[in-house]
Amino acid sequence: SLGNLDLVMDIRSKYNISHVISGHKRMDEIIQPGPKGLRVICGASGLDRLADISELEQRRLLDHLSRLQEETDTILIDTAAGISTSVIGFCLAADQVLVVTTPEAAAMADAYGVIKVLVRKRYRQPISLVVNMARSMAEGKQVYQRVADVTRRFLQANLYFAGVLLKDERLCTAVRARKPVVLAYPKAQISSSFASLAARVAGARSGDTQDDSFFRRVMRWLN
């Protein structure tokens, strides 16, 4: 939404996906190289425009994104918070959804709200919960269990456990240094937690996926 991933990774990019939508840039011109083979597309306000773009802009964007899908192993979309049309559109098109919450009651309620919308729109792929900023693993797992129980009771749906990320000052330090925490502090527990989360995501990705192009599914849900 606000497109701050470039700041966290110390990537200086003049362009973002909105320049592709407008036709001023090609996708390969805005992709920025990140660490360890990661490639970054800055979102800025571009993702919020997807619900309102013209048919010509849709075709242009789909052409670029479909080629990108063929060249990559995994595409991770970091959406805005909430249940806007663009956010839900991306979620409904994805092969799996990771909902992020914290132990705060308001955050848990927001997470459940997203899950409820997806279930009621008949999303059939795995939905998993990541508990961020937990004070302990026990607290994180308790938060997951509470949300999972409510999901099962009121929505008759399964919520999978993705992982717990503990509150760690080293994460804040790494962000201020504009460096991913897994590179700044590779032996820290939070880095191990991210590695475990990545392994779970990769494991789920190796299962069944939808046949249709991801980005064509996005556009179908947005229109």
Beta strands, then each sheet from edge to edge (+ up, - down):
strand 1: 32-33
strand 2: 39-40
strand 3: 97-101
strand 4: 127-134
strand 5: 160-166
sheet 1: 1+ 2-
sheet 2: 3+ 4+ 5+
end
